[in-house]
Amino acid sequence: MLHGISWSLFWVVCVEYVNKLVREDWRVTGQSLLYAAYYGAGVIAGNFWTGYLSDTKMKVSEIFFIKCSHR
């Protein structure tokens, strides 16, 4: 339980630090890069793939099915 609390506080501090480093219109990009740096390059590829599929007007439920069926 303490690990969850300390990790949550760590993540809040990291996000707030990124928010102070980048301009307001780039905050989403800064937070995405923070997430990718922490969790790895696979997250970046997955987010680009999900964005591409979303741009093709595919339903979110179909995107979820495609991503989960390839595990």
mmCIF file of the N, C-alpha and C atoms, coordinates in Angstrom:
data_MODEL
# 
_entry.id   MODEL 
# 
loop_
_atom_site.group_PDB 
_atom_site.id 
_atom_site.type_symbol 
_atom_site.label_atom_id 
_atom_site.label_alt_id 
_atom_site.label_comp_id 
_atom_site.label_asym_id 
_atom_site.label_entity_id 
_atom_site.label_seq_id 
_atom_site.pdbx_PDB_ins_code 
_atom_site.Cartn_x 
_atom_site.Cartn_y 
_atom_site.Cartn_z 
_atom_site.occupancy 
_atom_site.B_iso_or_equiv 
_atom_site.pdbx_formal_charge 
_atom_site.auth_seq_id 
_atom_site.auth_comp_id 
_atom_site.auth_asym_id 
_atom_site.auth_atom_id 
_atom_site.pdbx_PDB_model_num 
ATOM 1   N N  . MET A 1 1  ? 0.818   -1.186  0.000   1.00 0.00 ? 1  MET A N  1 
ATOM 2   C CA . MET A 1 1  ? 0.000   0.000   0.000   1.00 0.00 ? 1  MET A CA 1 
ATOM 3   C C  . MET A 1 1  ? 0.868   1.259   0.000   1.00 0.00 ? 1  MET A C  1 
ATOM 4   N N  . LEU A 1 2  ? 1.937   1.241   0.777   1.00 0.00 ? 2  LEU A N  1 
ATOM 5   C CA . LEU A 1 2  ? 2.808   2.411   0.818   1.00 0.00 ? 2  LEU A CA 1 
ATOM 6   C C  . LEU A 1 2  ? 3.511   2.640   -0.514  1.00 0.00 ? 2  LEU A C  1 
ATOM 7   N N  . HIS A 1 3  ? 3.791   1.552   -1.230  1.00 0.00 ? 3  HIS A N  1 
ATOM 8   C CA . HIS A 1 3  ? 4.418   1.709   -2.543  1.00 0.00 ? 3  HIS A CA 1 
ATOM 9   C C  . HIS A 1 3  ? 3.493   2.477   -3.487  1.00 0.00 ? 3  HIS A C  1 
ATOM 10  N N  . GLY A 1 4  ? 2.221   2.157   -3.472  1.00 0.00 ? 4  GLY A N  1 
ATOM 11  C CA . GLY A 1 4  ? 1.261   2.849   -4.332  1.00 0.00 ? 4  GLY A CA 1 
ATOM 12  C C  . GLY A 1 4  ? 1.163   4.325   -4.003  1.00 0.00 ? 4  GLY A C  1 
ATOM 13  N N  . ILE A 1 5  ? 1.171   4.639   -2.734  1.00 0.00 ? 5  ILE A N  1 
ATOM 14  C CA . ILE A 1 5  ? 1.091   6.040   -2.319  1.00 0.00 ? 5  ILE A CA 1 
ATOM 15  C C  . ILE A 1 5  ? 2.356   6.786   -2.717  1.00 0.00 ? 5  ILE A C  1 
ATOM 16  N N  . SER A 1 6  ? 3.514   6.197   -2.455  1.00 0.00 ? 6  SER A N  1 
ATOM 17  C CA . SER A 1 6  ? 4.767   6.880   -2.793  1.00 0.00 ? 6  SER A CA 1 
ATOM 18  C C  . SER A 1 6  ? 4.938   7.000   -4.309  1.00 0.00 ? 6  SER A C  1 
ATOM 19  N N  . TRP A 1 7  ? 4.530   5.978   -5.074  1.00 0.00 ? 7  TRP A N  1 
ATOM 20  C CA . TRP A 1 7  ? 4.637   6.074   -6.531  1.00 0.00 ? 7  TRP A CA 1 
ATOM 21  C C  . TRP A 1 7  ? 3.701   7.143   -7.063  1.00 0.00 ? 7  TRP A C  1 
ATOM 22  N N  . SER A 1 8  ? 2.502   7.238   -6.521  1.00 0.00 ? 8  SER A N  1 
ATOM 23  C CA . SER A 1 8  ? 1.551   8.267   -6.957  1.00 0.00 ? 8  SER A CA 1 
ATOM 24  C C  . SER A 1 8  ? 2.106   9.666   -6.698  1.00 0.00 ? 8  SER A C  1 
ATOM 25  N N  . LEU A 1 9  ? 2.697   9.858   -5.532  1.00 0.00 ? 9  LEU A N  1 
ATOM 26  C CA . LEU A 1 9  ? 3.305   11.158  -5.234  1.00 0.00 ? 9  LEU A CA 1 
ATOM 27  C C  . LEU A 1 9  ? 4.475   11.440  -6.174  1.00 0.00 ? 9  LEU A C  1 
ATOM 28  N N  . PHE A 1 10 ? 5.291   10.432  -6.452  1.00 0.00 ? 10 PHE A N  1 
ATOM 29  C CA . PHE A 1 10 ? 6.399   10.574  -7.397  1.00 0.00 ? 10 PHE A CA 1 
ATOM 30  C C  . PHE A 1 10 ? 5.878   11.011  -8.766  1.00 0.00 ? 10 PHE A C  1 
ATOM 31  N N  . TRP A 1 11 ? 4.811   10.365  -9.234  1.00 0.00 ? 11 TRP A N  1 
ATOM 32  C CA . TRP A 1 11 ? 4.297   10.675  -10.569 1.00 0.00 ? 11 TRP A CA 1 
ATOM 33  C C  . TRP A 1 11 ? 3.700   12.077  -10.629 1.00 0.00 ? 11 TRP A C  1 
ATOM 34  N N  . VAL A 1 12 ? 3.010   12.499  -9.591  1.00 0.00 ? 12 VAL A N  1 
ATOM 35  C CA . VAL A 1 12 ? 2.451   13.855  -9.539  1.00 0.00 ? 12 VAL A CA 1 
ATOM 36  C C  . VAL A 1 12 ? 3.567   14.885  -9.596  1.00 0.00 ? 12 VAL A C  1 
ATOM 37  N N  . VAL A 1 13 ? 4.637   14.648  -8.854  1.00 0.00 ? 13 VAL A N  1 
ATOM 38  C CA . VAL A 1 13 ? 5.773   15.581  -8.864  1.00 0.00 ? 13 VAL A CA 1 
ATOM 39  C C  . VAL A 1 13 ? 6.410   15.628  -10.252 1.00 0.00 ? 13 VAL A C  1 
ATOM 40  N N  . CYS A 1 14 ? 6.557   14.473  -10.897 1.00 0.00 ? 14 CYS A N  1 
ATOM 41  C CA . CYS A 1 14 ? 7.144   14.439  -12.241 1.00 0.00 ? 14 CYS A CA 1 
ATOM 42  C C  . CYS A 1 14 ? 6.293   15.221  -13.242 1.00 0.00 ? 14 CYS A C  1 
ATOM 43  N N  . VAL A 1 15 ? 4.991   15.028  -13.191 1.00 0.00 ? 15 VAL A N  1 
ATOM 44  C CA . VAL A 1 15 ? 4.102   15.728  -14.118 1.00 0.00 ? 15 VAL A CA 1 
ATOM 45  C C  . VAL A 1 15 ? 4.134   17.232  -13.866 1.00 0.00 ? 15 VAL A C  1 
ATOM 46  N N  . GLU A 1 16 ? 4.107   17.634  -12.616 1.00 0.00 ? 16 GLU A N  1 
ATOM 47  C CA . GLU A 1 16 ? 4.170   19.059  -12.301 1.00 0.00 ? 16 GLU A CA 1 
ATOM 48  C C  . GLU A 1 16 ? 5.498   19.671  -12.730 1.00 0.00 ? 16 GLU A C  1 
ATOM 49  N N  . TYR A 1 17 ? 6.581   18.928  -12.598 1.00 0.00 ? 17 TYR A N  1 
ATOM 50  C CA . TYR A 1 17 ? 7.885   19.417  -13.039 1.00 0.00 ? 17 TYR A CA 1 
ATOM 51  C C  . TYR A 1 17 ? 7.906   19.601  -14.554 1.00 0.00 ? 17 TYR A C  1 
ATOM 52  N N  . VAL A 1 18 ? 7.361   18.644  -15.278 1.00 0.00 ? 18 VAL A N  1 
ATOM 53  C CA . VAL A 1 18 ? 7.273   18.765  -16.736 1.00 0.00 ? 18 VAL A CA 1 
ATOM 54  C C  . VAL A 1 18 ? 6.411   19.968  -17.099 1.00 0.00 ? 18 VAL A C  1 
ATOM 55  N N  . ASN A 1 19 ? 5.311   20.165  -16.389 1.00 0.00 ? 19 ASN A N  1 
ATOM 56  C CA . ASN A 1 19 ? 4.436   21.309  -16.672 1.00 0.00 ? 19 ASN A CA 1 
ATOM 57  C C  . ASN A 1 19 ? 5.153   22.642  -16.475 1.00 0.00 ? 19 ASN A C  1 
ATOM 58  N N  . LYS A 1 20 ? 6.086   22.692  -15.533 1.00 0.00 ? 20 LYS A N  1 
ATOM 59  C CA . LYS A 1 20 ? 6.853   23.924  -15.324 1.00 0.00 ? 20 LYS A CA 1 
ATOM 60  C C  . LYS A 1 20 ? 7.934   24.113  -16.386 1.00 0.00 ? 20 LYS A C  1 
ATOM 61  N N  . LEU A 1 21 ? 8.436   23.007  -16.951 1.00 0.00 ? 21 LEU A N  1 
ATOM 62  C CA . LEU A 1 21 ? 9.507   23.103  -17.943 1.00 0.00 ? 21 LEU A CA 1 
ATOM 63  C C  . LEU A 1 21 ? 9.018   23.485  -19.334 1.00 0.00 ? 21 LEU A C  1 
ATOM 64  N N  . VAL A 1 22 ? 7.809   23.085  -19.691 1.00 0.00 ? 22 VAL A N  1 
ATOM 65  C CA . VAL A 1 22 ? 7.323   23.300  -21.058 1.00 0.00 ? 22 VAL A CA 1 
ATOM 66  C C  . VAL A 1 22 ? 6.211   24.345  -21.067 1.00 0.00 ? 22 VAL A C  1 
ATOM 67  N N  . ARG A 1 23 ? 6.036   24.960  -22.237 1.00 0.00 ? 23 ARG A N  1 
ATOM 68  C CA . ARG A 1 23 ? 4.956   25.940  -22.394 1.00 0.00 ? 23 ARG A CA 1 
ATOM 69  C C  . ARG A 1 23 ? 3.603   25.252  -22.281 1.00 0.00 ? 23 ARG A C  1 
ATOM 70  N N  . GLU A 1 24 ? 2.575   26.032  -21.987 1.00 0.00 ? 24 GLU A N  1 
ATOM 71  C CA . GLU A 1 24 ? 1.242   25.470  -21.761 1.00 0.00 ? 24 GLU A CA 1 
ATOM 72  C C  . GLU A 1 24 ? 0.709   24.729  -22.984 1.00 0.00 ? 24 GLU A C  1 
ATOM 73  N N  . ASP A 1 25 ? 0.968   25.231  -24.179 1.00 0.00 ? 25 ASP A N  1 
ATOM 74  C CA . ASP A 1 25 ? 0.451   24.565  -25.381 1.00 0.00 ? 25 ASP A CA 1 
ATOM 75  C C  . ASP A 1 25 ? 1.227   23.298  -25.742 1.00 0.00 ? 25 ASP A C  1 
ATOM 76  N N  . TRP A 1 26 ? 2.331   23.018  -25.035 1.00 0.00 ? 26 TRP A N  1 
ATOM 77  C CA . TRP A 1 26 ? 3.111   21.793  -25.272 1.00 0.00 ? 26 TRP A CA 1 
ATOM 78  C C  . TRP A 1 26 ? 3.047   20.819  -24.097 1.00 0.00 ? 26 TRP A C  1 
ATOM 79  N N  . ARG A 1 27 ? 2.163   21.062  -23.148 1.00 0.00 ? 27 ARG A N  1 
ATOM 80  C CA . ARG A 1 27 ? 2.116   20.221  -21.946 1.00 0.00 ? 27 ARG A CA 1 
ATOM 81  C C  . ARG A 1 27 ? 1.763   18.770  -22.249 1.00 0.00 ? 27 ARG A C  1 
ATOM 82  N N  . VAL A 1 28 ? 0.826   18.564  -23.144 1.00 0.00 ? 28 VAL A N  1 
ATOM 83  C CA . VAL A 1 28 ? 0.434   17.186  -23.474 1.00 0.00 ? 28 VAL A CA 1 
ATOM 84  C C  . VAL A 1 28 ? 1.617   16.437  -24.070 1.00 0.00 ? 28 VAL A C  1 
ATOM 85  N N  . THR A 1 29 ? 2.360   17.095  -24.951 1.00 0.00 ? 29 THR A N  1 
ATOM 86  C CA . THR A 1 29 ? 3.531   16.469  -25.547 1.00 0.00 ? 29 THR A CA 1 
ATOM 87  C C  . THR A 1 29 ? 4.591   16.189  -24.487 1.00 0.00 ? 29 THR A C  1 
ATOM 88  N N  . GLY A 1 30 ? 4.824   17.132  -23.594 1.00 0.00 ? 30 GLY A N  1 
ATOM 89  C CA . GLY A 1 30 ? 5.798   16.933  -22.528 1.00 0.00 ? 30 GLY A CA 1 
ATOM 90  C C  . GLY A 1 30 ? 5.420   15.781  -21.620 1.00 0.00 ? 30 GLY A C  1 
ATOM 91  N N  . GLN A 1 31 ? 4.143   15.686  -21.276 1.00 0.00 ? 31 GLN A N  1 
ATOM 92  C CA . GLN A 1 31 ? 3.705   14.585  -20.425 1.00 0.00 ? 31 GLN A CA 1 
ATOM 93  C C  . GLN A 1 31 ? 3.781   13.253  -21.158 1.00 0.00 ? 31 GLN A C  1 
ATOM 94  N N  . SER A 1 32 ? 3.502   13.256  -22.461 1.00 0.00 ? 32 SER A N  1 
ATOM 95  C CA . SER A 1 32 ? 3.626   12.025  -23.244 1.00 0.00 ? 32 SER A CA 1 
ATOM 96  C C  . SER A 1 32 ? 5.075   11.549  -23.292 1.00 0.00 ? 32 SER A C  1 
ATOM 97  N N  . LEU A 1 33 ? 6.002   12.489  -23.449 1.00 0.00 ? 33 LEU A N  1 
ATOM 98  C CA . LEU A 1 33 ? 7.419   12.118  -23.463 1.00 0.00 ? 33 LEU A CA 1 
ATOM 99  C C  . LEU A 1 33 ? 7.875   11.612  -22.100 1.00 0.00 ? 33 LEU A C  1 
ATOM 100 N N  . LEU A 1 34 ? 7.369   12.195  -21.031 1.00 0.00 ? 34 LEU A N  1 
ATOM 101 C CA . LEU A 1 34 ? 7.669   11.702  -19.692 1.00 0.00 ? 34 LEU A CA 1 
ATOM 102 C C  . LEU A 1 34 ? 7.166   10.270  -19.538 1.00 0.00 ? 34 LEU A C  1 
ATOM 103 N N  . TYR A 1 35 ? 5.933   10.031  -19.962 1.00 0.00 ? 35 TYR A N  1 
ATOM 104 C CA . TYR A 1 35 ? 5.342   8.694   -19.881 1.00 0.00 ? 35 TYR A CA 1 
ATOM 105 C C  . TYR A 1 35 ? 6.165   7.702   -20.689 1.00 0.00 ? 35 TYR A C  1 
ATOM 106 N N  . ALA A 1 36 ? 6.562   8.113   -21.890 1.00 0.00 ? 36 ALA A N  1 
ATOM 107 C CA . ALA A 1 36 ? 7.348   7.229   -22.754 1.00 0.00 ? 36 ALA A CA 1 
ATOM 108 C C  . ALA A 1 36 ? 8.731   6.954   -22.167 1.00 0.00 ? 36 ALA A C  1 
ATOM 109 N N  . ALA A 1 37 ? 9.334   7.973   -21.572 1.00 0.00 ? 37 ALA A N  1 
ATOM 110 C CA . ALA A 1 37 ? 10.652  7.774   -20.962 1.00 0.00 ? 37 ALA A CA 1 
ATOM 111 C C  . ALA A 1 37 ? 10.568  6.814   -19.780 1.00 0.00 ? 37 ALA A C  1 
ATOM 112 N N  . TYR A 1 38 ? 9.473   6.852   -19.056 1.00 0.00 ? 38 TYR A N  1 
ATOM 113 C CA . TYR A 1 38 ? 9.329   5.981   -17.891 1.00 0.00 ? 38 TYR A CA 1 
ATOM 114 C C  . TYR A 1 38 ? 8.940   4.558   -18.294 1.00 0.00 ? 38 TYR A C  1 
ATOM 115 N N  . TYR A 1 39 ? 8.030   4.429   -19.253 1.00 0.00 ? 39 TYR A N  1 
ATOM 116 C CA . TYR A 1 39 ? 7.501   3.105   -19.599 1.00 0.00 ? 39 TYR A CA 1 
ATOM 117 C C  . TYR A 1 39 ? 8.127   2.475   -20.836 1.00 0.00 ? 39 TYR A C  1 
ATOM 118 N N  . GLY A 1 40 ? 8.835   3.229   -21.662 1.00 0.00 ? 40 GLY A N  1 
ATOM 119 C CA . GLY A 1 40 ? 9.535   2.643   -22.796 1.00 0.00 ? 40 GLY A CA 1 
ATOM 120 C C  . GLY A 1 40 ? 8.997   3.063   -24.148 1.00 0.00 ? 40 GLY A C  1 
ATOM 121 N N  . ALA A 1 41 ? 9.731   2.671   -25.185 1.00 0.00 ? 41 ALA A N  1 
ATOM 122 C CA . ALA A 1 41 ? 9.412   3.068   -26.557 1.00 0.00 ? 41 ALA A CA 1 
ATOM 123 C C  . ALA A 1 41 ? 8.151   2.393   -27.079 1.00 0.00 ? 41 ALA A C  1 
ATOM 124 N N  . GLY A 1 42 ? 7.778   1.259   -26.523 1.00 0.00 ? 42 GLY A N  1 
ATOM 125 C CA . GLY A 1 42 ? 6.565   0.577   -26.961 1.00 0.00 ? 42 GLY A CA 1 
ATOM 126 C C  . GLY A 1 42 ? 5.325   1.424   -26.736 1.00 0.00 ? 42 GLY A C  1 
ATOM 127 N N  . VAL A 1 43 ? 5.362   2.242   -25.709 1.00 0.00 ? 43 VAL A N  1 
ATOM 128 C CA . VAL A 1 43 ? 4.239   3.136   -25.429 1.00 0.00 ? 43 VAL A CA 1 
ATOM 129 C C  . VAL A 1 43 ? 4.095   4.161   -26.552 1.00 0.00 ? 43 VAL A C  1 
ATOM 130 N N  . ILE A 1 44 ? 5.220   4.692   -27.022 1.00 0.00 ? 44 ILE A N  1 
ATOM 131 C CA . ILE A 1 44 ? 5.178   5.661   -28.117 1.00 0.00 ? 44 ILE A CA 1 
ATOM 132 C C  . ILE A 1 44 ? 4.579   5.023   -29.353 1.00 0.00 ? 44 ILE A C  1 
ATOM 133 N N  . ALA A 1 45 ? 5.055   3.845   -29.707 1.00 0.00 ? 45 ALA A N  1 
ATOM 134 C CA . ALA A 1 45 ? 4.540   3.155   -30.899 1.00 0.00 ? 45 ALA A CA 1 
ATOM 135 C C  . ALA A 1 45 ? 3.051   2.852   -30.745 1.00 0.00 ? 45 ALA A C  1 
ATOM 136 N N  . GLY A 1 46 ? 2.644   2.404   -29.577 1.00 0.00 ? 46 GLY A N  1 
ATOM 137 C CA . GLY A 1 46 ? 1.235   2.109   -29.350 1.00 0.00 ? 46 GLY A CA 1 
ATOM 138 C C  . GLY A 1 46 ? 0.355   3.338   -29.434 1.00 0.00 ? 46 GLY A C  1 
ATOM 139 N N  . ASN A 1 47 ? 0.834   4.463   -28.913 1.00 0.00 ? 47 ASN A N  1 
ATOM 140 C CA . ASN A 1 47 ? 0.058   5.699   -28.979 1.00 0.00 ? 47 ASN A CA 1 
ATOM 141 C C  . ASN A 1 47 ? -0.046  6.218   -30.411 1.00 0.00 ? 47 ASN A C  1 
ATOM 142 N N  . PHE A 1 48 ? 1.049   6.122   -31.178 1.00 0.00 ? 48 PHE A N  1 
ATOM 143 C CA . PHE A 1 48 ? 0.978   6.531   -32.580 1.00 0.00 ? 48 PHE A CA 1 
ATOM 144 C C  . PHE A 1 48 ? 0.011   5.641   -33.354 1.00 0.00 ? 48 PHE A C  1 
ATOM 145 N N  . TRP A 1 49 ? 0.069   4.337   -33.105 1.00 0.00 ? 49 TRP A N  1 
ATOM 146 C CA . TRP A 1 49 ? -0.814  3.391   -33.782 1.00 0.00 ? 49 TRP A CA 1 
ATOM 147 C C  . TRP A 1 49 ? -2.281  3.673   -33.422 1.00 0.00 ? 49 TRP A C  1 
ATOM 148 N N  . THR A 1 50 ? -2.559  3.906   -32.153 1.00 0.00 ? 50 THR A N  1 
ATOM 149 C CA . THR A 1 50 ? -3.922  4.217   -31.726 1.00 0.00 ? 50 THR A CA 1 
ATOM 150 C C  . THR A 1 50 ? -4.399  5.526   -32.343 1.00 0.00 ? 50 THR A C  1 
ATOM 151 N N  . GLY A 1 51 ? -3.527  6.524   -32.394 1.00 0.00 ? 51 GLY A N  1 
ATOM 152 C CA . GLY A 1 51 ? -3.886  7.793   -33.022 1.00 0.00 ? 51 GLY A CA 1 
ATOM 153 C C  . GLY A 1 51 ? -4.181  7.632   -34.497 1.00 0.00 ? 51 GLY A C  1 
ATOM 154 N N  . TYR A 1 52 ? -3.368  6.835   -35.183 1.00 0.00 ? 52 TYR A N  1 
ATOM 155 C CA . TYR A 1 52 ? -3.601  6.590   -36.606 1.00 0.00 ? 52 TYR A CA 1 
ATOM 156 C C  . TYR A 1 52 ? -4.952  5.906   -36.826 1.00 0.00 ? 52 TYR A C  1 
ATOM 157 N N  . LEU A 1 53 ? -5.221  4.873   -36.048 1.00 0.00 ? 53 LEU A N  1 
ATOM 158 C CA . LEU A 1 53 ? -6.493  4.155   -36.192 1.00 0.00 ? 53 LEU A CA 1 
ATOM 159 C C  . LEU A 1 53 ? -7.678  5.055   -35.845 1.00 0.00 ? 53 LEU A C  1 
ATOM 160 N N  . SER A 1 54 ? -7.502  5.918   -34.866 1.00 0.00 ? 54 SER A N  1 
ATOM 161 C CA . SER A 1 54 ? -8.563  6.857   -34.504 1.00 0.00 ? 54 SER A CA 1 
ATOM 162 C C  . SER A 1 54 ? -8.815  7.856   -35.629 1.00 0.00 ? 54 SER A C  1 
ATOM 163 N N  . ASP A 1 55 ? -7.751  8.290   -36.307 1.00 0.00 ? 55 ASP A N  1 
ATOM 164 C CA . ASP A 1 55 ? -7.901  9.223   -37.427 1.00 0.00 ? 55 ASP A CA 1 
ATOM 165 C C  . ASP A 1 55 ? -8.619  8.594   -38.620 1.00 0.00 ? 55 ASP A C  1 
ATOM 166 N N  . THR A 1 56 ? -8.593  7.269   -38.710 1.00 0.00 ? 56 THR A N  1 
ATOM 167 C CA . THR A 1 56 ? -9.300  6.598   -39.805 1.00 0.00 ? 56 THR A CA 1 
ATOM 168 C C  . THR A 1 56 ? -10.774 6.388   -39.469 1.00 0.00 ? 56 THR A C  1 
ATOM 169 N N  . LYS A 1 57 ? -11.230 7.010   -38.386 1.00 0.00 ? 57 LYS A N  1 
ATOM 170 C CA . LYS A 1 57 ? -12.632 6.950   -37.937 1.00 0.00 ? 57 LYS A CA 1 
ATOM 171 C C  . LYS A 1 57 ? -13.035 5.574   -37.432 1.00 0.00 ? 57 LYS A C  1 
ATOM 172 N N  . MET A 1 58 ? -12.061 4.784   -37.002 1.00 0.00 ? 58 MET A N  1 
ATOM 173 C CA . MET A 1 58 ? -12.356 3.481   -36.421 1.00 0.00 ? 58 MET A CA 1 
ATOM 174 C C  . MET A 1 58 ? -12.909 3.685   -35.018 1.00 0.00 ? 58 MET A C  1 
ATOM 175 N N  . LYS A 1 59 ? -13.851 2.873   -34.615 1.00 0.00 ? 59 LYS A N  1 
ATOM 176 C CA . LYS A 1 59 ? -14.439 2.976   -33.289 1.00 0.00 ? 59 LYS A CA 1 
ATOM 177 C C  . LYS A 1 59 ? -13.407 2.582   -32.226 1.00 0.00 ? 59 LYS A C  1 
ATOM 178 N N  . VAL A 1 60 ? -13.510 3.205   -31.073 1.00 0.00 ? 60 VAL A N  1 
ATOM 179 C CA . VAL A 1 60 ? -12.577 2.925   -29.989 1.00 0.00 ? 60 VAL A CA 1 
ATOM 180 C C  . VAL A 1 60 ? -12.664 1.454   -29.568 1.00 0.00 ? 60 VAL A C  1 
ATOM 181 N N  . SER A 1 61 ? -13.860 0.892   -29.562 1.00 0.00 ? 61 SER A N  1 
ATOM 182 C CA . SER A 1 61 ? -14.004 -0.515  -29.183 1.00 0.00 ? 61 SER A CA 1 
ATOM 183 C C  . SER A 1 61 ? -13.276 -1.432  -30.166 1.00 0.00 ? 61 SER A C  1 
ATOM 184 N N  . GLU A 1 62 ? -13.276 -1.085  -31.458 1.00 0.00 ? 62 GLU A N  1 
ATOM 185 C CA . GLU A 1 62 ? -12.546 -1.880  -32.454 1.00 0.00 ? 62 GLU A CA 1 
ATOM 186 C C  . GLU A 1 62 ? -11.039 -1.747  -32.262 1.00 0.00 ? 62 GLU A C  1 
ATOM 187 N N  . ILE A 1 63 ? -10.582 -0.544  -31.957 1.00 0.00 ? 63 ILE A N  1 
ATOM 188 C CA . ILE A 1 63 ? -9.156  -0.326  -31.705 1.00 0.00 ? 63 ILE A CA 1 
ATOM 189 C C  . ILE A 1 63 ? -8.717  -1.150  -30.500 1.00 0.00 ? 63 ILE A C  1 
ATOM 190 N N  . PHE A 1 64 ? -9.516  -1.127  -29.438 1.00 0.00 ? 64 PHE A N  1 
ATOM 191 C CA . PHE A 1 64 ? -9.201  -1.894  -28.235 1.00 0.00 ? 64 PHE A CA 1 
ATOM 192 C C  . PHE A 1 64 ? -9.136  -3.388  -28.558 1.00 0.00 ? 64 PHE A C  1 
ATOM 193 N N  . PHE A 1 65 ? -10.070 -3.866  -29.373 1.00 0.00 ? 65 PHE A N  1 
ATOM 194 C CA . PHE A 1 65 ? -10.091 -5.282  -29.737 1.00 0.00 ? 65 PHE A CA 1 
ATOM 195 C C  . PHE A 1 65 ? -8.828  -5.663  -30.519 1.00 0.00 ? 65 PHE A C  1 
ATOM 196 N N  . ILE A 1 66 ? -8.403  -4.813  -31.446 1.00 0.00 ? 66 ILE A N  1 
ATOM 197 C CA . ILE A 1 66 ? -7.198  -5.084  -32.237 1.00 0.00 ? 66 ILE A CA 1 
ATOM 198 C C  . ILE A 1 66 ? -5.961  -5.127  -31.318 1.00 0.00 ? 66 ILE A C  1 
ATOM 199 N N  . LYS A 1 67 ? -5.848  -4.150  -30.430 1.00 0.00 ? 67 LYS A N  1 
ATOM 200 C CA . LYS A 1 67 ? -4.683  -4.080  -29.554 1.00 0.00 ? 67 LYS A CA 1 
ATOM 201 C C  . LYS A 1 67 ? -4.635  -5.251  -28.575 1.00 0.00 ? 67 LYS A C  1 
ATOM 202 N N  . CYS A 1 68 ? -5.777  -5.695  -28.079 1.00 0.00 ? 68 CYS A N  1 
ATOM 203 C CA . CYS A 1 68 ? -5.806  -6.775  -27.095 1.00 0.00 ? 68 CYS A CA 1 
ATOM 204 C C  . CYS A 1 68 ? -5.662  -8.141  -27.744 1.00 0.00 ? 68 CYS A C  1 
ATOM 205 N N  . SER A 1 69 ? -6.065  -8.277  -28.987 1.00 0.00 ? 69 SER A N  1 
ATOM 206 C CA . SER A 1 69 ? -5.993  -9.588  -29.622 1.00 0.00 ? 69 SER A CA 1 
ATOM 207 C C  . SER A 1 69 ? -4.575  -9.937  -30.083 1.00 0.00 ? 69 SER A C  1 
ATOM 208 N N  . HIS A 1 70 ? -3.663  -8.986  -30.089 1.00 0.00 ? 70 HIS A N  1 
ATOM 209 C CA . HIS A 1 70 ? -2.284  -9.233  -30.539 1.00 0.00 ? 70 HIS A CA 1 
ATOM 210 C C  . HIS A 1 70 ? -1.328  -9.469  -29.386 1.00 0.00 ? 70 HIS A C  1 
ATOM 211 N N  . ARG A 1 71 ? -1.818  -9.666  -28.213 1.00 0.00 ? 71 ARG A N  1 
ATOM 212 C CA . ARG A 1 71 ? -0.937  -9.902  -27.059 1.00 0.00 ? 71 ARG A CA 1 
ATOM 213 C C  . ARG A 1 71 ? -0.630  -11.335 -26.906 1.00 0.00 ? 71 ARG A C  1 
# 
